[in-house]
Amino acid sequence: MKVQRMLWSAISLIAVSCVCTFTQGCKQKSSAPSTAQNTQNSVAPFLGRWDLTLKTPQRVFPSWLELSQVNGELKATMVGRWGGACPLPKVDVSGGVLTFASPKEGDCDTNVAFKGKLEHGTLTGSATGPDGTAWTWTGVKAPSLATNATPQWGKPISLFNGRNLDGWQEYTVNGSAPTKHWKVEHGTLVSPGHGPELVSAKEFENFKLHVEFKLGPTSNSGVYLRGRYEVQIENESAGEPPSHHTGGVYGFLAPNPELPRTTGKWQSFDVTLIGRKVTVVQDGTMIIDNQEIPGITGGALNSNEGEPGPIYLQGSEKGHVAFRNIVITPVEE
């Protein structure tokens, strides 16, 4: 019996030792981060929406980037210098370096390869332009612009006096003197077609905007809110995505319902912008109901989303569009 007890004691001791060793091994294994966890941890600081500033030898361009993870896969959507928001076919974070390719001007084919790092909460990087020139770029996290305050409306302000361009200034992308100009005809503002943009001298943050417009044949324009978010005006883009149609926030939000295109008939927008939330009423029909604008649209004046901005009317597209009764009612501070 004594020998048996000694034998059982030895077996028990070995068993306990094995259990302890196995348990410690399990604990050590579970505490070691997996490759997937390491990847997620390295990607996490890059996720979210970024307001980008691209510096080229010609000028500074605004841009926008959103990085997200879907089922563990990194995804990217970008607004380049022009055009709408485009999903990027390839984006990667490796060794703390972010790489992606931007859309070409006016479409979603990739063109410029970007490379950057995250330093003290800011993206900084470089790229080589289509013409071979060196670019630098920076990115800051886009502000949420969320507010729970009930707006207190101020007094309506008429932005167009019906006589001249007082209170407005023409703007060209490259800063050169325009060869075409906006005109005042019969009490209306008329876009030049492939000319400069027209930007209000006053800037606004949250507001209600009423504007009336009339499209000539095969024409395209837009109203930029804070100079950054384009509400589209057109009668020649039927083949493009719904967010490129009249009343859409270009590349992001489609009008629903979409009203018939018209030529030579006065129409109206009543737009409310509070933070990122926009409501668009076209000819008395609500076509966008308090939806979030994710970021700037192509052609924006800048990417400083946290700041007030002007109203700007697009004049660089084709055809002629007339505007009248441009009235803005700002939220009182």
C-alpha positions as CSV (number, residue, x, y, z in Angstrom):
1,M,0.0,0.0,0.0
2,K,2.8,2.4,0.9
3,V,4.4,1.7,-2.5
4,Q,1.1,2.2,-4.2
5,R,0.5,5.5,-2.3
6,M,4.0,6.6,-3.3
7,L,3.3,5.7,-6.9
8,W,0.0,7.5,-7.0
9,S,1.6,10.5,-5.3
10,A,4.2,10.6,-8.0
11,I,1.6,10.3,-10.8
12,S,-0.5,13.0,-9.3
13,L,2.5,15.3,-9.0
14,I,3.4,14.7,-12.7
15,A,-0.2,15.3,-13.7
16,V,-0.4,18.6,-11.8
17,S,2.9,19.7,-13.3
18,C,1.6,18.9,-16.8
19,V,-1.6,20.8,-16.2
20,C,0.3,23.8,-14.9
21,T,2.7,23.8,-17.9
22,F,-0.2,23.4,-20.4
23,T,-2.1,26.3,-18.7
24,Q,0.9,28.6,-18.7
25,G,1.5,27.8,-22.3
26,C,-2.1,28.6,-23.1
27,K,-1.9,31.8,-21.3
28,Q,1.3,32.8,-23.1
29,K,-0.2,31.9,-26.4
30,S,-3.4,33.8,-25.9
31,S,-1.6,36.9,-24.6
32,A,0.6,37.0,-27.8
33,P,-1.1,39.2,-30.4
34,S,-1.9,37.5,-33.7
35,T,-0.8,38.8,-37.1
36,A,-4.3,40.0,-37.8
37,Q,-4.4,41.9,-34.5
38,N,-1.0,43.5,-35.3
39,T,-2.4,44.5,-38.7
40,Q,-5.5,45.9,-37.1
41,N,-3.5,47.8,-34.5
42,S,-1.2,49.3,-37.2
43,V,-4.1,50.3,-39.4
44,A,-6.4,51.7,-36.7
45,P,-4.8,55.2,-36.4
46,F,-5.3,55.7,-40.1
47,L,-9.0,55.0,-40.1
48,G,-11.6,57.7,-40.6
49,R,-12.1,60.8,-42.8
50,W,-9.2,63.1,-43.7
51,D,-9.1,66.6,-45.1
52,L,-6.1,66.6,-47.5
53,T,-4.1,69.5,-48.9
54,L,-2.0,68.8,-52.0
55,K,0.9,71.1,-52.8
56,T,2.0,71.1,-56.4
57,P,4.3,73.4,-58.3
58,Q,1.3,75.2,-59.8
59,R,-0.9,75.7,-56.7
60,V,-2.5,74.2,-53.6
61,F,-5.4,71.8,-54.1
62,P,-7.9,70.5,-51.6
63,S,-8.7,66.8,-51.5
64,W,-10.4,64.3,-49.2
65,L,-9.9,60.7,-48.1
66,E,-11.8,58.1,-46.1
67,L,-10.2,54.9,-44.8
68,S,-12.3,52.1,-43.4
69,Q,-12.1,48.4,-42.7
70,V,-14.7,46.0,-44.1
71,N,-14.4,42.4,-42.9
72,G,-10.8,43.1,-42.0
73,E,-10.0,44.5,-45.4
74,L,-8.8,48.1,-45.7
75,K,-10.9,50.3,-48.0
76,A,-10.4,53.8,-49.3
77,T,-12.6,56.4,-51.0
78,M,-11.1,59.6,-52.3
79,V,-12.1,63.0,-53.8
80,G,-9.3,64.2,-55.9
81,R,-8.7,67.6,-57.3
82,W,-11.8,67.2,-59.5
83,G,-14.7,64.8,-60.0
84,G,-16.7,62.9,-57.4
85,A,-15.9,60.5,-54.6
86,C,-14.2,57.4,-56.0
87,P,-13.4,54.0,-54.3
88,L,-9.7,53.3,-54.7
89,P,-8.7,49.8,-56.0
90,K,-5.7,49.5,-53.8
91,V,-4.7,50.9,-50.4
92,D,-2.2,49.6,-48.0
93,V,-0.7,50.3,-44.6
94,S,2.6,48.5,-44.0
95,G,5.4,49.4,-41.6
96,G,3.6,52.6,-40.6
97,V,3.5,53.8,-44.3
98,L,0.2,54.5,-46.1
99,T,0.1,54.0,-49.8
100,F,-2.7,54.6,-52.3
101,A,-3.4,55.9,-55.8
102,S,-5.6,58.9,-56.5
103,P,-8.3,59.2,-59.1
104,K,-7.5,60.9,-62.4
105,E,-9.1,64.2,-63.0
106,G,-12.8,63.8,-63.8
107,D,-13.1,60.1,-63.4
108,C,-12.3,57.2,-61.1
109,D,-9.3,55.7,-62.9
110,T,-6.2,55.8,-60.7
111,N,-3.3,58.0,-61.6
112,V,-1.0,59.5,-58.9
113,A,0.7,57.2,-56.3
114,F,0.6,58.6,-52.8
115,K,2.8,57.7,-49.9
116,G,2.6,59.0,-46.4
117,K,3.1,58.6,-42.6
118,L,1.1,59.5,-39.6
119,E,3.1,62.0,-37.3
120,H,1.5,63.5,-34.2
121,G,-2.0,63.0,-35.6
122,T,-1.2,64.5,-39.0
123,L,-0.7,62.7,-42.3
124,T,2.4,63.9,-44.2
125,G,3.6,62.5,-47.5
126,S,4.7,62.9,-51.1
127,A,3.6,62.0,-54.6
128,T,4.7,62.4,-58.1
129,G,2.3,64.2,-60.3
130,P,1.2,63.1,-63.8
131,D,3.7,65.4,-65.3
132,G,6.5,64.0,-63.2
133,T,6.7,67.0,-60.8
134,A,7.1,66.4,-57.1
135,W,4.1,67.0,-54.8
136,T,3.8,67.1,-51.0
137,W,0.6,66.6,-49.1
138,T,-0.8,66.7,-45.6
139,G,-4.0,65.4,-44.0
140,V,-5.9,66.3,-40.8
141,K,-8.8,64.4,-39.4
142,A,-12.0,65.9,-40.7
143,P,-14.2,67.5,-38.0
144,S,-17.5,65.9,-37.2
145,L,-19.4,69.3,-37.3
146,A,-22.1,67.7,-35.2
147,T,-24.4,70.0,-33.2
148,N,-27.5,69.5,-31.1
149,A,-28.4,73.1,-30.8
150,T,-31.7,74.3,-32.2
151,P,-30.9,76.9,-34.9
152,Q,-31.9,80.5,-34.2
153,W,-32.3,82.1,-37.6
154,G,-31.0,85.6,-38.3
155,K,-32.2,88.1,-40.9
156,P,-32.3,87.1,-44.6
157,I,-29.4,88.5,-46.7
158,S,-29.8,89.1,-50.4
159,L,-26.5,88.2,-52.1
160,F,-27.3,89.5,-55.6
161,N,-28.6,93.0,-56.1
162,G,-29.9,92.4,-59.7
163,R,-27.7,95.1,-61.2
164,N,-24.0,94.2,-61.0
165,L,-21.4,91.9,-59.4
166,D,-21.0,93.8,-56.2
167,G,-20.4,91.4,-53.3
168,W,-19.0,88.7,-55.7
169,Q,-15.6,88.0,-57.1
170,E,-14.5,85.8,-60.0
171,Y,-12.1,83.0,-59.2
172,T,-9.9,80.8,-61.5
173,V,-8.2,77.6,-60.4
174,N,-4.8,78.7,-61.5
175,G,-5.1,82.3,-60.5
176,S,-4.8,83.6,-64.0
177,A,-7.0,86.5,-65.3
178,P,-10.2,85.0,-66.8
179,T,-10.8,85.4,-70.6
180,K,-14.6,85.1,-70.0
181,H,-16.8,86.8,-67.4
182,W,-20.1,86.4,-65.6
183,K,-22.7,88.9,-66.9
184,V,-25.8,90.5,-65.4
185,E,-28.6,90.3,-68.0
186,H,-32.2,91.4,-67.3
187,G,-31.6,91.3,-63.6
188,T,-30.1,87.8,-63.6
189,L,-26.5,86.5,-63.2
190,V,-25.5,84.4,-66.2
191,S,-22.6,81.9,-66.1
192,P,-20.0,82.4,-68.9
193,G,-19.5,78.7,-69.9
194,H,-16.0,77.3,-69.5
195,G,-15.1,80.5,-67.5
196,P,-14.3,81.5,-63.9
197,E,-16.3,80.6,-60.8
198,L,-18.2,83.3,-59.0
199,V,-17.6,83.5,-55.2
200,S,-19.5,85.6,-52.6
201,A,-17.4,88.0,-50.6
202,K,-19.2,87.0,-47.4
203,E,-18.7,83.7,-45.7
204,F,-21.2,81.6,-43.7
205,E,-21.3,78.6,-41.5
206,N,-24.9,77.3,-40.9
207,F,-27.7,78.7,-43.0
208,K,-30.8,78.4,-45.2
209,L,-30.2,79.3,-48.8
210,H,-32.8,80.1,-51.5
211,V,-31.7,80.4,-55.1
212,E,-33.5,80.3,-58.4
213,F,-31.9,79.1,-61.6
214,K,-32.6,78.5,-65.3
215,L,-30.6,76.2,-67.6
216,G,-29.8,76.9,-71.2
217,P,-29.4,74.0,-73.6
218,T,-26.8,71.4,-72.7
219,S,-25.6,73.3,-69.6
220,N,-23.9,72.4,-66.3
221,S,-23.3,74.4,-63.1
222,G,-23.6,74.1,-59.4
223,V,-24.0,75.9,-56.1
224,Y,-21.2,75.3,-53.6
225,L,-22.1,75.5,-49.9
226,R,-19.3,77.0,-47.8
227,G,-17.4,76.8,-51.0
228,R,-16.9,73.1,-50.4
229,Y,-20.0,71.0,-51.1
230,E,-21.6,71.2,-54.6
231,V,-25.3,70.9,-55.1
232,Q,-25.4,70.0,-58.8
233,I,-27.3,71.9,-61.6
234,E,-27.4,70.3,-65.0
235,N,-29.5,69.1,-68.0
236,E,-26.7,67.1,-69.8
237,S,-25.6,64.4,-67.3
238,A,-28.3,61.8,-67.6
239,G,-25.7,59.0,-68.2
240,E,-23.7,59.8,-65.1
241,P,-24.4,58.5,-61.5
242,P,-27.5,59.8,-59.8
243,S,-25.5,62.0,-57.3
244,H,-24.2,63.9,-60.4
245,H,-27.8,64.9,-61.3
246,T,-29.6,68.2,-60.5
247,G,-30.2,68.5,-56.8
248,G,-27.5,65.9,-55.8
249,V,-24.5,66.6,-53.6
250,Y,-21.9,65.8,-56.2
251,G,-20.5,62.3,-55.8
252,F,-22.1,61.7,-52.4
253,L,-25.9,62.2,-52.2
254,A,-28.5,61.4,-54.9
255,P,-31.8,63.3,-55.2
256,N,-34.8,61.2,-54.3
257,P,-37.1,61.6,-56.0
258,E,-35.2,63.0,-59.0
259,L,-37.2,65.7,-60.8
260,P,-37.3,65.9,-64.6
261,R,-34.6,67.9,-66.3
262,T,-35.7,71.2,-67.8
263,T,-34.3,73.8,-70.1
264,G,-35.4,77.5,-70.2
265,K,-37.6,77.2,-67.1
266,W,-37.0,78.8,-63.7
267,Q,-36.4,76.4,-60.9
268,S,-35.6,76.8,-57.2
269,F,-33.5,75.3,-54.5
270,D,-34.1,75.8,-50.8
271,V,-31.1,74.3,-49.0
272,T,-30.5,74.0,-45.3
273,L,-27.0,73.3,-44.1
274,I,-26.3,72.6,-40.4
275,G,-23.0,71.1,-39.6
276,R,-22.7,68.3,-42.2
277,K,-26.5,67.7,-42.4
278,V,-28.1,69.0,-45.6
279,T,-31.7,69.3,-46.7
280,V,-32.5,70.2,-50.4
281,V,-35.9,71.1,-51.6
282,Q,-36.3,71.6,-55.3
283,D,-39.4,73.4,-56.6
284,G,-41.2,72.6,-53.4
285,T,-40.2,68.8,-53.3
286,M,-37.8,67.5,-50.7
287,I,-35.2,65.6,-52.6
288,I,-32.5,65.3,-49.8
289,D,-33.8,65.0,-46.2
290,N,-31.3,65.9,-43.5
291,Q,-28.5,63.7,-44.8
292,E,-24.8,63.8,-43.9
293,I,-22.3,65.2,-46.4
294,P,-19.2,63.0,-45.8
295,G,-16.6,65.4,-47.2
296,I,-15.7,68.0,-49.7
297,T,-16.7,67.6,-53.3
298,G,-14.4,68.0,-56.4
299,G,-13.7,71.7,-57.2
300,A,-13.9,72.8,-53.6
301,L,-12.1,76.1,-52.7
302,N,-10.3,74.4,-49.8
303,S,-10.6,71.5,-47.4
304,N,-10.8,73.5,-44.2
305,E,-14.2,72.0,-43.2
306,G,-14.2,73.4,-39.7
307,E,-14.4,77.0,-41.0
308,P,-17.1,79.1,-42.5
309,G,-17.1,79.6,-46.3
310,P,-18.7,81.5,-49.2
311,I,-21.4,80.6,-51.6
312,Y,-19.9,79.9,-55.0
313,L,-21.6,79.5,-58.3
314,Q,-19.8,77.2,-60.8
315,G,-18.9,78.9,-64.1
316,S,-16.2,76.5,-65.4
317,E,-18.6,73.9,-66.9
318,K,-20.4,74.0,-70.3
319,G,-23.3,76.1,-71.3
320,H,-25.1,79.0,-69.6
321,V,-27.1,79.0,-66.4
322,A,-28.9,82.1,-65.1
323,F,-29.4,82.8,-61.4
324,R,-31.6,85.2,-59.5
325,N,-33.1,85.7,-56.0
326,I,-30.1,84.4,-54.1
327,V,-31.1,84.9,-50.4
328,I,-29.3,83.4,-47.4
329,T,-30.5,83.3,-43.9
330,P,-27.6,82.5,-41.5
331,V,-27.9,81.0,-38.0
332,E,-27.3,83.6,-35.4
333,E,-24.2,82.9,-33.3
